[in-house]
């Protein structure tokens, strides 16, 4: 990180080499028109896939310590640290290093499949959830600087996938029950992260209608929600009638809480639950549009924009789970289906057939 920061400082005001901004700058210099860039973004699909690789033996405990050490080193780089602040940071750094030296770096037992699932999910919780909106923001700012004609509507070109808990090719421990548990854990973690975003935004967004107007569409949506779900009334009654954004976030948080215990495979949703992350994104878009109409563009493009990106990228599942199986198992299943239908023996068919 220090090297990257030094490169960016040295390159300013030009984009840092090998950065997103430089890539768009090179496209513009090469004469690539805005229409081509827009078409590229709308068709681009990037999906890093997580696997439980046998060489990845680093424990979550160790990664947590290393993350805290990295944060302390970043704080030490600040030029305006007071001597007592620097001394406190060094004390914390020594404590973390001591903990690191006295911690087993590898596991003492082979992890279960669900241990591997939790290990994979930790990357989303610790890193990807917060960093992904920053990557999209880098793209948006680079576009504004080099291709303002493209517009601000950001297509979703980056999503994530995982084999952990779904890859049963050569791993008999990955059963149907394990895959079902994996899907449920993905959903629980995603909803928990969305609920934390709602609570953080609730604290940050105390805008009053006595200070700034709101869009009629948001006021109408709030009134309709209160009328549709009477259980909301007690929660919202404790909030100021002027703090409409907080009231709307209260609606979103309540709906997320209703969604949390619901298993879509077990039955219909509870009252008020979100049926999909698309509904959540639409509720966030209502807030964004109202903020822009009420002189709150900077707020709409801050924490709220990040959450909107997270809703569209991660949904209620964090990552698409690939269910993989040995090819012969697939062939046997198809053969059984064809045999039951009285058709040809699949196992004896040629490639052409």
C-alpha positions in Angstrom: 0.0 0.0 0.0 2.8 2.4 0.8 4.4 1.8 -2.6 1.1 2.4 -4.4 0.5 5.6 -2.5 4.0 6.8 -3.3 3.4 6.0 -7.0 0.1 8.0 -7.0 1.8 11.0 -5.3 4.6 10.9 -7.9 2.2 10.7 -10.9 -0.2 13.4 -9.7 -2.0 15.1 -11.5 -1.8 12.3 -14.0 -3.4 8.9 -13.1 -1.3 6.4 -11.3 0.2 3.8 -13.7 -1.8 0.6 -13.9 -4.8 2.2 -12.2 -8.4 2.2 -13.3 -8.1 5.9 -14.1 -5.1 5.4 -16.3 -7.0 2.6 -18.2 -9.8 5.0 -19.1 -7.3 7.8 -19.9 -5.5 5.5 -22.4 -8.9 4.5 -24.0 -9.7 8.2 -24.4 -6.2 9.0 -25.8 -6.7 6.1 -28.3 -9.9 7.7 -29.6 -12.3 5.1 -28.2 -15.7 6.8 -28.3 -18.0 7.0 -25.2 -20.6 4.7 -26.9 -18.0 1.9 -27.0 -17.0 2.5 -23.4 -20.7 2.4 -22.3 -21.2 -0.8 -24.3 -18.1 -2.4 -22.8 -19.3 -1.6 -19.2 -22.8 -3.0 -19.9 -21.5 -6.3 -21.3 -18.5 -6.7 -19.0 -18.8 -9.5 -16.5 -16.1 -10.3 -13.9 -16.7 -13.0 -11.3 -13.8 -14.0 -9.0 -14.6 -17.4 -7.5 -13.5 -18.6 -4.1 -12.2 -22.1 -3.5 -11.1 -23.9 -0.4 -7.6 -24.4 -1.7 -5.5 -26.9 0.3 -2.5 -24.6 0.4 -4.5 -21.9 2.2 -3.7 -22.8 5.8 -3.7 -19.3 7.3 -6.2 -19.1 10.1 -8.8 -16.4 10.4 -7.3 -15.5 13.8 -3.9 -14.8 12.1 -5.5 -12.8 9.3 -7.3 -10.7 11.9 -4.0 -9.9 13.7 -2.3 -9.0 10.4 -5.2 -6.8 9.5 -4.9 -4.9 12.8 -1.2 -4.5 12.3 -1.8 -3.1 8.8 -4.3 -0.6 10.2 -1.8 0.5 12.9 1.0 1.0 10.4 -1.4 3.1 8.3 -2.2 5.2 11.3 1.6 5.6 12.0 2.1 7.1 8.5 -0.1 10.1 9.4 2.3 13.1 9.6 0.3 15.0 12.2 0.4 12.4 15.0 1.1 13.8 18.4 4.0 12.1 20.4 1.6 10.5 22.8 -0.6 9.2 20.0 2.4 7.7 18.3 3.5 6.1 21.5 0.1 4.6 22.0 0.1 3.2 18.4 3.6 1.7 19.0 2.3 0.1 22.2 -0.6 -1.5 20.3 1.7 -2.6 17.5 4.0 -4.4 20.0 1.0 -6.0 21.6 -0.3 -7.3 18.3 3.2 -8.6 17.3 3.5 -10.4 20.6 0.1 -12.0 20.0 1.2 -13.0 16.5 4.3 -14.7 17.7 2.4 -16.6 20.4 -0.4 -17.8 18.1 -0.4 -21.0 16.1 -0.2 -20.1 12.4 -1.8 -23.3 11.2 -4.8 -25.3 12.4 -4.3 -28.3 14.6 -7.1 -30.3 13.0 -8.5 -30.6 9.5 -11.3 -28.0 9.0 -14.8 -29.3 8.3 -16.6 -28.1 5.1 -18.5 -25.6 7.2 -15.3 -24.3 8.7 -14.1 -23.7 5.1 -17.4 -22.0 4.4 -17.0 -19.6 7.4 -13.4 -19.0 6.3 -14.5 -18.0 2.8 -17.3 -15.8 4.2 -14.8 -13.9 6.4 -13.2 -12.4 3.3 -16.6 -10.8 2.5 -17.2 -9.5 6.0 -13.6 -8.2 6.6 -12.7 -6.9 3.1 -15.0 -7.3 0.1 -18.1 -5.8 1.6 -16.4 -2.4 2.2 -13.9 -2.5 -0.7 -16.3 -3.3 -3.5 -18.1 0.0 -3.4 -14.8 1.8 -3.5 -13.8 -0.1 -6.6 -17.1 0.9 -8.3 -16.5 4.5 -7.1 -13.0 4.5 -8.7 -14.6 3.5 -12.0 -17.3 6.2 -11.6 -14.8 8.9 -10.9 -12.5 7.8 -13.7 -15.5 7.9 -16.1 -16.4 11.4 -14.9 -12.9 12.6 -15.5 -12.4 11.0 -19.0 -15.9 10.1 -20.3 -18.4 12.4 -18.7 -20.8 11.6 -21.7 -21.2 8.0 -20.4 -23.3 9.2 -17.5 -23.5 8.2 -13.8 -25.7 5.1 -14.0 -23.3 2.3 -13.0 -23.8 -1.1 -14.5 -22.9 -4.0 -12.2 -19.9 -5.7 -13.9 -18.3 -7.4 -10.8 -19.9 -10.1 -8.8 -18.5 -13.0 -6.8 -18.8 -16.8 -6.9 -17.8 -19.7 -4.6 -17.2 -23.4 -4.8 -16.9 -23.8 -1.0 -19.8 -25.9 0.2 -21.0 -26.7 -3.3 -18.0 -28.5 -4.9 -18.6 -32.2 -4.3 -16.3 -33.4 -7.1 -14.0 -35.8 -5.3 -15.1 -34.5 -1.8 -17.7 -36.9 -0.2 -18.0 -34.5 2.8 -19.9 -32.0 0.6 -23.4 -33.4 1.0 -26.8 -32.0 0.0 -27.3 -31.0 3.7 -23.9 -29.2 3.7 -24.8 -27.3 0.5 -28.2 -26.3 2.0 -26.4 -25.0 5.2 -23.9 -23.1 3.0 -26.7 -21.3 1.2 -28.3 -20.5 4.5 -25.1 -19.1 5.9 -24.5 -17.0 2.8 -28.0 -15.5 3.2 -27.6 -14.9 7.0 -24.3 -13.1 6.6 -25.6 -11.0 3.7 -28.7 -9.9 5.6 -26.7 -9.2 8.7 -24.4 -6.9 6.7 -27.3 -5.1 5.2 -28.9 -4.6 8.6 -25.7 -3.1 9.9 -25.7 -0.7 7.0 -29.3 0.3 7.9 -28.3 1.0 11.5 -25.2 2.9 10.6 -27.2 5.1 8.1 -30.0 5.6 10.6 -27.4 7.1 13.0 -25.8 9.3 10.3 -28.9 10.5 8.5 -30.9 12.9 10.8 -32.1 15.2 8.0 -35.2 17.1 8.9 -37.9 18.3 6.6 -37.8 21.6 8.4 -34.3 22.0 6.9 -34.6 20.3 3.5 -37.5 19.1 1.4 -38.2 15.5 0.5 -39.6 14.1 -2.7 -43.3 13.4 -2.7 -42.7 9.9 -4.0 -40.7 9.1 -0.8 -43.4 10.6 1.5 -46.0 8.5 -0.3 -44.0 5.3 -0.1 -43.6 5.9 3.7 -47.3 6.4 4.2 -48.1 3.3 2.2 -45.7 1.2 4.2 -47.2 2.4 7.5 -50.7 1.6 6.2 -49.7 -1.8 4.8 -47.7 -3.0 7.9 -49.3 -1.9 11.2 -46.5 -3.6 13.1 -44.3 -0.7 11.9 -46.3 2.0 13.7 -44.9 1.4 17.2 -41.4 1.5 15.9 -41.9 4.7 13.9 -43.9 6.4 16.6 -40.7 6.9 18.5 -39.1 8.9 15.7 -39.6 12.5 14.9 -42.2 13.1 12.2 -39.8 15.5 10.5 -37.0 13.0 10.2 -38.5 11.2 7.2 -35.2 9.6 6.1 -34.8 8.0 9.5 -38.4 6.8 9.3 -37.8 5.3 5.9 -34.6 3.6 7.1 -36.6 2.3 10.0 -39.0 0.7 7.5 -36.0 -0.9 5.6 -34.5 -2.2 8.9 -37.8 -3.7 10.0 -38.2 -5.4 6.6 -34.7 -6.8 6.8 -35.4 -8.2 10.3 -38.5 -9.8 8.9 -36.4 -11.3 6.1 -33.7 -12.7 8.3 -35.4 -15.8 9.7 -37.1 -16.7 6.4 -35.9 -19.7 4.5 -37.2 -19.3 0.9 -37.1 -23.1 0.4 -39.3 -23.7 3.4 -42.4 -21.6 2.7 -43.8 -18.2 1.9 -42.2 -15.0 3.4 -43.3 -13.4 6.7 -45.2 -10.2 6.6 -43.1 -7.4 5.3 -40.1 -9.5 4.4 -38.1 -8.6 1.2 -38.7 -11.2 -1.5 -35.5 -10.2 -3.2 -32.5 -7.8 -3.0 -34.0 -6.0 -5.9 -36.7 -4.7 -3.7 -34.1 -3.4 -1.2 -32.2 -1.7 -4.0 -35.5 0.0 -5.1 -36.1 1.3 -1.6 -32.6 2.7 -1.5 -33.1 4.3 -4.9 -36.2 6.1 -3.5 -34.0 7.7 -0.9 -31.3 8.6 -3.4 -33.8 10.3 -5.7 -35.3 12.3 -2.8 -31.9 13.4 -1.5 -30.9 14.6 -5.0 -34.2 16.6 -5.3 -33.7 18.1 -1.8 -30.1 19.4 -2.3 -28.6 16.3 -0.7 -26.5 15.0 -3.7 -23.4 14.6 -1.6 -25.3 12.4 0.9 -26.9 10.3 -1.9 -23.4 9.7 -3.3 -21.8 8.8 0.0 -22.7 6.0 2.4 -26.1 5.5 0.7 -24.5 5.0 -2.7 -22.1 2.4 -1.2 -25.1 0.5 0.3 -26.9 0.6 -3.1 -23.9 -0.9 -4.8 -23.7 -3.6 -2.1 -27.3 -4.5 -2.5 -26.9 -4.9 -6.3 -23.5 -6.8 -6.1 -24.0 -9.0 -3.1 -27.8 -9.3 -3.0 -29.0 -11.6 -0.2 -26.5 -14.3 -1.1 -23.0 -12.6 -1.2 -21.7 -14.9 -3.9 -23.2 -17.4 -6.4 -22.6 -20.9 -5.2 -21.4 -23.3 -7.9 -22.7 -26.9 -7.3 -20.0 -29.1 -9.0 -20.0 -32.8 -9.4 -17.9 -35.5 -11.0 -18.8 -35.8 -14.7 -19.7 -39.5 -14.3 -22.3 -38.7 -11.7 -24.0 -36.4 -14.1 -23.9 -39.0 -16.8 -25.4 -41.6 -14.5 -28.2 -39.2 -13.5 -29.1 -38.4 -17.1 -29.0 -42.1 -18.0 -31.4 -42.9 -15.2 -33.8 -40.2 -16.4 -33.7 -41.4 -20.0 -34.1 -45.0 -18.8 -37.2 -44.1 -16.8 -38.6 -42.4 -19.9 -38.0 -45.5 -22.0 -35.4 -43.8 -24.2 -31.9 -44.7 -25.3 -29.2 -45.9 -23.0 -27.3 -42.7 -22.4 -24.1 -44.4 -21.3 -23.8 -46.2 -24.7 -24.5 -43.1 -26.9 -21.6 -41.7 -28.9 -20.5 -38.0 -28.7 -22.4 -37.2 -31.9 -25.6 -38.8 -30.6 
